[in-house]
Amino acid sequence: MGMKTNEEKKLLSEQITKELEEIYANANCTNCPSSWFFPDNVRGKMPVYPGSNLHCAFATCNECKVKTECFNFAKAHDCVGVWGGRLFTWTGISKLNRNGDIT
């Protein structure tokens, strides 16, 4: 596993971009604010209450026809933010507790 050349990095970036564009073309989030899906702080316990950015993101994802593809993309590419109805953080993928808080 050596260092990738600039050309290899460019091809990989183009492949990832194409894959994401195909998902995004059919996603519910196309016209939603990015702040819903990419919170400033993705550490620790985060409340999800009606009207919060995360609540809006999850509600948008829950009805999306490419939710599974989006989740799989984020998992494969170590993304951070809300993808496929889950919050991806630097430490892992979120779970909701009984209070509706993300842990």
N, C-alpha and C positions, 0 to 999 in steps of 0.2 A: 504494500500500500504506500506508494510514493506520493510525492506532491503532484497535484494536478497542474497541467500547463494552463496558460491563459486561454488557449483555444478550448481545452476541455471544460474549463470553468464557464466560458461563454456558452458552449453547447448545452451544458447542464442547466444554466440559468434560462436559456431559451426554452428548453424542454419543460422546466418547472413552470415558467410563465404560460406556456401553451396549455398545460394541464389545468392550471388555475383558471385561465380564461374560459375553458370549456365548462368547468363547474359553475363559474360565476355567471355565465350566459343564461343559466336556468335557475339561478338562486333568487330567493325572496329578498335578499339583502341588497340587491343592486342599487336601489335609490335611498337606502337608509344611511343615517350618519355613521361614520366610522367610529365615532366616540362610543357608540353602543357596544361595539365588538372589541375594542382595544382600550380597556381601562388604563388609567395612568399607573395604578398600583395593582399588581397581580400577586401580592404576597399576603399570607395570613387569611383570616376569616373575612369574607366579603358578604354583606347582606344583600339579598335580592328581594326588594319590596316593590309593589306595583308602582310603576312610573319611573323606576330607576333605570339607568342605562342597561344594566345587565338583565333586568326583567324584560325590557323591550327586545334585547338581542335574543334571549331564550324564546320569547313568544314568536319572534320572526322565524327562528330556526325550527321550532316545533312543527310548523306547517309546511316546511320546505321539502320539495321533491328531490333535492340533491343533498340532503342532510348527511346521509351515509358517505357519499363521495367526499364531501367537505371534511367530515371527521377523519376519514382515512388519509386525505391529503395532508391535513395538519399533523397527524401522527407520523406520517412518513417523512415529513420535512421539518420536524421540531418547531412548529409554529407556536406563537404565543398569542393569546386572545381567545375570543369565542369563535369556535369552529364546529359546525355540525351539532350545535346545541349543548356544547360542553366548553368549559373554560380551561384552556391550556395555559399552564404557568411554567416558570423555569423549573419547578420542583415536581411537576406531574400534571395529571388531568383531574379536574375537580369532581367532587361528589356533592350532592345536596343533602343536608341533614334534615331532620324533621321540622325544624323551624324555617326551612327554606333558605338557610344560609349556605354559602359555598364553603366547603372545607377542603 
